[in-house]
Amino acid sequence: MNSVLLAASSTALAVWLWTGPDVATVRLNRLQRPSQSRTDPSRHFLVGLLARLRPGRRADAWRQATTELCQSLSAELSAGRTPSEALTGALAAVDFPDPDALRQVAAAARDGGDVPAALLSAAPAEGGEGLRRLAACWEVGTTVGAGMAALIDRVAQTQRAAQAHRQDVASQLAGPRTTARMLAVLPVLGLLMAGALNMRPLDFLFGSLPGVMCLMAGTGLDACGLWWTHRMATKALT
């Protein structure tokens, strides 16, 4: 019976990790509560940990942080600060999933280096499209002399529109995702019911060759179903 309770607890923990709040939601809630400190180390650690555990949500965290960077940078430029000063101040005000990746950007802005190249180098493969657009705006603004504040504000608007679209698609996929996860948990509920009836399902699954084969086949099919559902949802969000 202890084994059944252990299996149930492990399954509940896995479902909680899978269905927990994403990084973008955590950031949105923090922005809506300005009384909280933006430099809280415990919150920064949790956001970074969730982002590392979930690559898709890490990309969303990069997109959200890039949007905040563009908004802050546009405000700094509109206030009359130089591009280098504005970028340095904006980078300090935004909490990125990987702050170390932006150090070279801050150094380039502070020392008069190649800011577009630094932005391109810091942009991740997933979720870094905003930084790449910002690099293009920076290069156009510094070489052609176009209004950089207007260009960066347009990037921020594009980022917000894309994020709104992804959130709309995610809300439409919430039902199918929940159904798939509930179906994936049903075998565990079957084990719990069998254990409650003293049928000793774990003894069969772990104590005999047919049981081990059934366990491996069922676990594999369950994992494939979750992976396929997650893959389809991820494709719809990109």
Secondary structure, 3 states (H helix, E strand, C coil): CHHHHHHHHHHHHHHHHHHCCCHHHHHHHHHCCCCCCCCCHHHHHHHHHHHHHCHHHHHHHHHHHHHHHHHHHHHHHHCCCCHHHHHHHHHHHCCCCCHHHHHHHHHHHHHCCCHHHHHHHHCCCCCCHHHHHHHHHHHHHHHCCCCHHHHHHHHHHHHHHHHHHHHHHHHHHHHHHHHHHHHHHHHHHHHHHHHHCCCCHHHHHHHCHHHHHHHHHHHHHHHHHHHHHHHHHHHHHC
